Amino acid sequence: DVLRLDAVAFMWKRMDTRCQSEPEVHMLLQALRACSRIASAAVLHLAEAIVAPAEMLPYLGRGRHDGKVANLAYHNSLMVQFWSALATRDTRLMTHVLGAHFPGSLTNATYATYIRCHDDIGWAITDEDASAIGASGHGHRNFLSDFYEGSFPGTFAQGALFQHNEATGDKRISGSFASLAGLEKAEAAGDVAGVEMAVRRILLGHALIAVWAGIPMIYMGDELALANDHGYLNVPEHAHDSRWIHRPQMDWQRAEGRHAGDTASARVFWGTKQILARRAAIPALHGAVPVRVVASGNSAVFAVQRLAPTGTLLGLFNFSEAWAQVSADTIRSLGVRGLHDALSDQPVETHQGQIILPPYARVWLT
């Protein structure tokens, strides 16, 4: 059983502060965890702490509360950085944030990894992290909001604005995984190539959360590429809150169609099943194996190692609709001698000393 602790960062209020992540929050969480361990030892605590990367780790028990607070915490930064890299086709910020702020392993705790959930997306990207790669934090957050709302020129995404903070200019975005990944817009336009790219983006995300240490969470409908539900606007109790656009009634007819033909829903469903089956079969993805973010040598390609005693697994993710390449020498320097894709269970070929990655490729090299 899992007890989800909602918005824990804001539990304690103090005048003249922002009332977020005050010391008493962590004391309360440790006390709750101690009581729960006595009364019902098997219950896990899931902390919903949607805060900046540097603030998130104490909710997993770093520092004085190491191993004594939550057993699970949403890996909000992994989700945010996925969408950031997808929009920019550039993984440098993702590599910096996930490599600099998050340890390879945790004590008595792990991450809940996800790409979408029931809530909106807040762009938890600090000015300091953005400036580390020469970007403006405020400008980048605004770009992401415009891109995923669907107003930025050339965007593939179709989302909805949730909140706009007039004081800071920051915005939050609603939308289903499939619609933010481009499927809704492509299907409406009859764009066959666009549908193909959207399916690849969705499976890229599922392969990313599956290769990471933790427990992958797939939100209802994302396994079927369920698009936005605009019908919420016709419900008076919901129309004021755009989050209902990705809180649909389950489409059971679409669910039945997962067995029929080569639809986007069927491809995403069976592609996701295959990803999770391979995850369960690969020893290097055991929960105790640490995670390490590494440089791939190509800004479009995100790379992550799982450093297992049985041998290194290297995940490569092409965040671009263009073909990408990574040097075989770089792969070997990261601990992978043979070139076998554990995800497809097929050998990987090189061309002139390069591994060639198709658009939105997802490869788990062993």
N, C-alpha and C positions, 0 to 999 in steps of 0.2 A: 504493500500500500504506500501511496505517496500523499503527503500533505503539502499542498501548494500554498506558500505564504505570499500574499499579494502585495506588491509595491512596498516591500519591507524597508527600503531606504528612507521612507517618509514617516516611520512609526513614531519618531521622537521629535517634539517641537521645542525650539529654544529661541527666545526673542533675539533679534539682531543677527540671526544666522539665516541661511537658506533652508534650514530644517531638512537637510538631506544628509544621511550617513553620519549622524551624530554618534559619539562613542556608545551611548546607551542602547542604540539599536543593536549593536553587536553583543552587548551584555544580555539583552533580552533574548536574542536568538540563541545564545549559548544556554541560557536558563531553560528555554522551551525545549531545546534539544536534549538537555540532561533529564528533564522530567519525562519526555517522551521515551527515552531509552529505558527508564525505570518502568513505565506503565505499559509500553508496547514497543518492544525493542526492534521489531522488524519494520517499523514505519520509517520511511525516508522523508526528509524535509527538502522541498524544492523552493529555493529562494528566487522570487522574481525581483531582481535588482537591475533595472534597465538604466544603468549609469555609465559614466565614462570608464574606459579600460582600467585606469589606475585605481578607481574606486570599487571595481567589481570584485577583485580578488579577496578582500576581507570577508565577503559573503560566502566564500568557499573555505574560510577558516585560516587565511594567512595571518602571520604575525602572532599576537598573544593568544588568539582563539584558534590556533592551527588545529584542524581536524575536529573541532568541537561545535561548529555552527551548522551550516547546511551540508547535506550530502550531495545535493544537486543545485546547480544554478544555471539559468539560461545563458548560453554563450551568445549574448546579444552582439558582441563585436564581430564574431564570425559571420553572423547574418548581415550586419551593416556593411562589412567589408566585401562580402559577396556581391551585393547590389552595387556598391561603389565601383568595384573592378569591372563588373558587367557593363556599366554605363560608359566608363572611360576606356575600356579595353586595355587597361594598364593596372598591373598588380603591385606596383611599387609601394603604394600606401598600405595595401593589405599585408604585404610582406613585412613592412616596418611595424605596423600596429600589433599584428599577431605574433611577430617574432620578439619584439621589445618588451611587451607588457605581460605575456602569459607564460607561466612555467610549463615545462614539458610534462610534469606529473603533479598530482595533488595528494594530500593526506586525508584518507577517509572520505573522499569526495570526488566528484567528477562533473563534467559538463552535460547539460541537456543541449544538444546541437540541433539547430533548426534553420530553415530558410524563411518560412512564414509561420504566423500563428494567428490567433483570433484578434490581435490588436493591430494598431497602426505601426508604422515605422518612424521612429525618431532618429535623426542622423547623428548618432553619438560619435562624432569625429571632432576632436579638440583642435583648436588653433595651432597648438604646439605640434601635434602629429602631422597636420597638413603642411605646416611650414618645414618640417623635416624633409619633405620631398619637393619643396619649392612652390607649394600651393597655398592659396588663401583658404582658411577654414570656413569663413563666412561665405565666400564665393562658391566653394565646393559644395557646401550644404545646400545652398540655393539652387545650384545646378542640378543636384540629385533630385530635389523636390520637383523642379520643373520637368526634368527628364521622365520621372516616374508618374507624375500627374498626367503626362502626355502632351504638354505644351511646348517642349523644347524641339526645335527643328530637327527632323530626321530620327526622332526617337521611335523605338519599336514598342514602347510600353503604353499601357492605358490604365491609370489609377485614378484616385480621387483625393483632393485635398482634405485633410482632417482638421488641422488646427493651424492658425497662423499667429505667431507671437509678434504683435506690432512693435514691441519694445526692442526685440533682438532681430527681427526679420526672419527667424527660423520658422520652418513649416514642417508638418508631419504628413505622411502619406498613407492612404489605405489602398488595398487592392489584393486580389488573389495572386498566388504564385504564377499561374498560367498567364493571367492578363498582364502582370508586370513583366513577365518574360517575353511578351510579344504575341502570344497565341490569339488573343481576342482580336487584336487589330489585323493580324494576318488573315484569320479566317473570314472576317468581315469584308476584306478586300479581295478574297479569292486568291491570295498570294501563296502558291504552293511552296515556293522556296522559303518564304517567311515562316510558314508553319513548320517546315523542317528545322529551321534555325531555332524556333521557339522550343520545340521538343528537345533539341540538343541542350539548350540552356537549362531546361528543367532537370534533365538527367545529370547535367554537370553539377547542379546544386545538390541533388540527392547523393551523388557519388562523393561530393566533398564532405557532407555531414557524416557519411558512413565511414570514411577513412579516418576521421578525427577521433581522438579518444573521447569517450563519453557515450551517451545514449541518444541516438538520433530520434527526433520527433517529427513525424510527418502529419501535418494538419489535415483535417477532414477535407477530402476533395482534391488535395494536391497529388495524390497517387493516381488520379484520373484526369489531371489537367483541367479541373473545373474552373471556368472563367468567372469574371465578376457577375454578381447578381444585382442588376440595376433596379429590380422590382422593389427594393427597400424604399425607394422614393415614393411609392404608392401606399406605404404604411405610415400613417400619421405618427405613431409612436417611434418610428425608426428614421424618418426622413431627415431629421436634424443631425444625424450621426452617421457619417460616411463609412464607419467601420462595418456597418451592416452589409456593405457591398461585398465583403469577403466572409460573411457569416450566413451562408445560404441555407435554404432547405436542401437536404441531400437529393441529388438528381439520380434516382434509382434506375431510371431508364438508361441514362448514360453509363451507370455502373454495370448494368447488364451488357452493354455494348463493348465492354473491355475484352470480351472473348471473341468478338466478331471483327474481321477485317483488319485493315492497316490504318485505322483512325488514330488521331493524336492521343485520344484517351487510352486506346489499347496499347500503343507503343510506350506511353509513359508508364502505364500499369505494369506491363511485363518487363520493361527496362528497370523499373524500381525493384520489382521482385528479384530480378537477376543480380542487381547491385547488393541487395541485402543477403541473398543466398551466398554470394562470394565473400561478403564480409564475415559471415558466420564460419566459413570454411578456411579462413586464412589465419594461421597462428600469430602472425606479426600484428594483427589487429586486436589482440587480447587487451583488455582494459588496463592491465598493468604496464603495458609497453609505452614508454614516453613518446611525446610528439615534439618534433623540432622543425621550425619553419626555416627554409634555406633559400638561397638565391639560385634561380634557374639559368641566369645569363640572358634571359629574354623577358622584357618587361610585360609581355602579354601572357606569360606562363607563370602560374603560381606553383610552387613546389613545397611539399611537406614530407618529412621523413617519419617513419615509425621504426625506432631503433631496437629491434627485437634480438634476443640472444640467438635465434635461429637464422638471423640474417635481416638486413635492412629492406624495408619496403619504401619506395619513393613514389608518392603521388604527384602526377603532373596534370595541370588543368589549364587548358588554353581558353582564355577569356575573350577571345576575338572570333569574329566570323571569317577571318583570314587564316590561311595555313601558317603554322609557326614551326620553328625548328629549335632544337636544343642539342648542344654538342654532346656526342657520346663520351668524350673525355670528361665533360662536366658530370655526366651521369656516373661514370666510374669513380670520380673523385668524391662523390656523395655516397659511396659504399655499395653500389649495385654493379656487379661484375657481369652476370648474364643479363640478357634483355628479354624478359618474359613479362607480359601483361597479365597480372593475376586477376584483373577484373574481367577481361574477355577470355582468359585462359589460353592465350595465343602468343607465339613468339613475336617480338617487335624487330622489324628490320631497320637498318641504317642505310643512309645514302650519302656517300662522300663524307663520312664521319659525323653525320647528323641524324638525330631522330626527328622524323617529320610528323607533326601533329595536325590532323584535320581541324576544321573549325569546331570550336567548343569541345575538343577532345578531352576525355577523362581516362587517364592511364594510371594503373597501379603497378609500377615496375618492381620485379623481384629478380 
